[in-house]
Amino acid sequence: MKIDILTLFPEMFSGLSASIIKRAVAGGIVDITVHDFREFSKKKNRRVDDYSYGGGAGMIIEIQPIVDCLRHIENYQAARKVITTPAGKPYDQKKAQELAQLSHLILICGHYEGIDHRIMDYVDEEISIGDYILTGGEIASMAIVDSVVRLLPNALGNEESVATESFEDHLLEYPQYTRPEEFEGKRVPEVLISGNHEKVRQYRRFKSLEMTYHKRPDLLEKAQLTEEDRKFLELIKKGEIISNDF
């Protein structure tokens, strides 16, 4: 997969050269290029913003440097072109999965009071990562890149990790533990060290449903629940804690 990012602050993307993304790049799984569209300004001082027609506070990013930068990218026409804006469709795991199927993704980061609205004629969609204000679109773009890259084949090195993570089936992930078995009087649940794989499966499913019910009940409306899941939920709603029964 190829990802191009258009920004005024390429130094903010230094975090992309670490962890899972670093390994994915090194392994040829993804090719990420960060472009400073200030380099495409036609002004002597390389400014890319100007006052808003009609007045108003703040400066607006001009369309010309962004479009010229976009056209500088090979085969940009065939790529999915996304701009991060507060007006965009809320980002979720389903959209991450959709973007991970692409061969070429282009992300455009806005700044200041916004970008000349004519940029919408050059992009395919708008995405928002939440109802809050950020200084610019860089953090939003990094979140999108991270969530997409980890879905690419072989990026994690363990495909089961993707399948069991939070939001993959509209449920929060079950709690996990590691050594030591006891720490300051707090023990790992006995079922997890019992060696009974079916009991472990049931326990984890129950805890996943329990955490979702208490922390993100809205997700349950989208989840595809089995008959076993519905029975677990009835127990959870009644406040019956049966974790030790597995």
C-alpha positions in Angstrom: 0.0 0.0 0.0 1.1 3.6 -0.7 0.2 6.5 1.6 0.9 10.1 0.8 0.4 12.9 3.4 0.2 16.6 2.5 1.0 18.9 5.4 2.7 22.1 6.4 4.5 20.4 9.3 6.2 17.3 8.1 8.3 17.1 11.3 5.2 16.2 13.2 5.2 12.8 11.4 8.5 11.6 12.9 6.4 9.2 15.0 5.7 7.2 11.9 9.3 5.9 11.9 8.7 3.8 15.1 7.0 0.6 16.3 4.6 -1.3 14.0 4.6 1.4 11.2 8.4 1.3 11.1 8.4 -2.5 10.7 5.7 -2.3 8.1 7.7 0.2 6.1 10.9 -1.7 6.4 9.1 -4.9 5.4 7.8 -3.3 2.2 4.2 -3.6 3.4 3.5 0.1 3.2 5.3 3.1 1.5 4.6 6.4 3.4 5.7 9.7 1.9 5.1 13.0 3.7 4.9 16.1 1.5 5.4 19.7 2.6 3.0 21.6 0.4 4.6 24.9 1.4 7.3 24.0 -1.2 4.7 24.5 -3.9 3.8 28.0 -2.9 4.3 30.6 -5.7 4.9 33.4 -3.3 8.4 34.7 -2.7 8.0 34.3 1.1 6.5 30.8 0.6 3.4 31.7 2.4 0.4 29.5 1.8 -2.4 31.4 3.7 -4.3 34.6 3.1 -7.2 36.6 4.5 -10.8 35.2 4.0 -13.0 36.8 1.4 -15.9 38.4 3.3 -13.8 39.0 6.4 -13.5 37.0 9.6 -10.9 35.9 12.1 -7.9 33.9 11.1 -6.2 33.0 7.9 -7.3 30.5 5.2 -4.9 28.1 3.4 -4.8 28.8 -0.3 -5.9 26.1 -2.7 -3.0 26.4 -5.3 -0.1 25.0 -3.2 -2.2 22.0 -2.2 -3.5 21.2 -5.7 0.0 21.6 -7.2 1.4 19.3 -4.5 -1.4 16.8 -5.2 -0.6 16.8 -8.9 3.0 16.2 -8.1 2.2 12.7 -6.7 2.4 9.9 -9.3 -1.0 8.5 -10.2 -2.8 10.8 -7.7 -6.0 10.6 -9.8 -6.5 6.9 -9.0 -5.8 7.3 -5.3 -8.5 7.8 -2.6 -8.0 11.4 -1.6 -9.1 12.2 2.0 -9.1 15.5 3.9 -9.4 15.6 7.7 -12.1 18.2 8.7 -14.6 18.6 11.6 -17.3 18.3 9.0 -16.2 14.9 7.9 -17.9 11.6 8.6 -16.9 10.2 12.0 -14.0 7.8 11.7 -14.5 4.2 12.9 -13.0 0.7 12.6 -15.3 0.0 9.6 -13.8 2.9 7.7 -10.3 1.9 8.7 -10.9 -1.6 7.2 -12.2 0.0 4.0 -9.2 2.2 3.6 -6.9 -0.7 4.3 -8.2 -2.4 1.2 -6.9 0.5 -1.0 -3.6 0.4 -2.9 -3.1 4.2 -2.7 -4.3 6.7 0.0 -3.7 10.4 0.1 -4.4 12.4 3.3 -4.6 16.2 3.3 -4.0 18.0 6.6 -5.7 21.4 7.1 -4.5 24.2 9.5 -5.4 27.6 10.8 -9.1 28.5 10.2 -9.4 26.1 7.3 -8.6 25.6 3.6 -10.2 27.3 0.6 -13.4 25.4 0.2 -12.7 24.7 -3.5 -10.4 22.0 -2.3 -13.5 19.8 -2.0 -13.5 19.6 -5.8 -10.2 17.7 -5.6 -10.9 15.2 -2.8 -13.1 12.1 -2.5 -14.2 12.4 1.1 -13.9 14.2 4.4 -13.1 12.4 7.7 -13.4 13.5 11.3 -11.8 11.6 14.2 -14.0 13.2 16.8 -16.0 16.2 18.0 -13.2 18.3 19.4 -10.8 21.0 18.2 -7.3 20.2 17.1 -4.6 22.6 16.0 -4.5 20.9 12.7 -5.1 17.8 10.7 -1.7 16.2 11.4 -2.8 14.3 14.5 -6.0 13.1 12.8 -4.0 11.9 9.8 -1.5 10.0 12.1 -4.4 8.3 13.8 -5.8 7.2 10.4 -2.4 6.0 9.2 -1.8 4.0 12.4 -5.3 2.4 12.3 -5.0 1.5 8.6 -1.4 0.1 8.6 -2.0 -2.3 11.5 -4.7 -3.9 9.4 -2.5 -4.6 6.4 -1.5 -8.3 6.0 1.6 -9.2 8.0 1.9 -5.8 9.6 1.3 -7.1 13.1 2.9 -10.5 12.5 -0.1 -12.2 14.2 -3.3 -12.0 12.2 -5.3 -13.2 15.3 -4.4 -10.0 17.0 -6.4 -8.0 14.5 -9.4 -10.3 14.8 -9.7 -10.1 18.6 -9.0 -6.3 19.1 -11.6 -3.9 20.3 -14.2 -2.7 17.8 -13.4 -5.5 15.3 -16.8 -7.0 16.1 -18.3 -3.9 17.7 -17.3 -5.1 21.2 -14.5 -4.0 23.5 -11.7 -6.4 24.0 -11.6 -8.7 27.0 -9.1 -7.9 29.8 -5.7 -9.6 29.5 -3.1 -10.7 32.0 0.5 -11.9 32.1 3.1 -13.0 34.8 3.3 -13.0 37.7 0.1 -14.9 38.6 -0.2 -12.8 41.8 0.8 -9.2 42.3 0.2 -7.5 45.7 -2.6 -9.9 46.5 -4.3 -9.5 43.1 -4.4 -12.8 41.2 -4.9 -13.6 37.6 -8.4 -15.2 37.1 -8.1 -18.9 37.7 -9.9 -19.8 34.5 -7.1 -18.3 32.4 -4.5 -20.7 33.9 -6.9 -23.7 34.0 -5.8 -25.0 30.6 -9.5 -25.4 29.7 -9.7 -23.7 26.3 -13.5 -23.7 26.0 -13.8 -22.2 29.5 -11.2 -19.6 28.6 -13.2 -18.8 25.4 -16.4 -18.4 27.3 -14.8 -16.3 30.0 -13.3 -13.9 27.5 -16.5 -13.5 25.5 -18.4 -12.9 28.7 -15.9 -10.2 29.8 -15.9 -8.6 26.4 -19.7 -8.3 26.5 -19.6 -7.1 30.1 -17.1 -4.3 29.4 -19.0 -3.2 26.4 -22.3 -3.2 28.3 -20.9 -1.0 31.1 -18.5 1.2 29.1 -19.8 1.5 25.5 -23.4 0.1 25.4 -24.0 1.9 22.1 -21.7 -0.6 20.4 -24.1 -3.5 21.2 -26.6 -2.1 18.8 -24.2 -2.9 15.9 -22.8 -6.2 17.2 -23.8 -9.5 15.7 -24.7 -11.5 18.8 -25.0 -15.2 19.1 -27.6 -17.0 21.3 -24.8 -17.5 23.9 -24.0 -13.8 23.8 -27.6 -12.9 24.5 -27.7 -15.3 27.5 -24.5 -13.7 28.8 -26.0 -10.2 28.4 -29.1 -11.2 30.4 -26.8 -12.3 33.3 -24.8 -9.1 33.0 -27.9 -6.9 33.0 -29.2 -8.7 36.1 -25.8 -8.0 37.8 -25.0 -11.7 38.1 -21.2 -12.1 38.1 -20.5 -15.6 36.9 -16.8 -15.2 35.8 -15.7 -17.8 38.3 -18.3 -20.3 37.0 -16.4 -20.9 33.8 
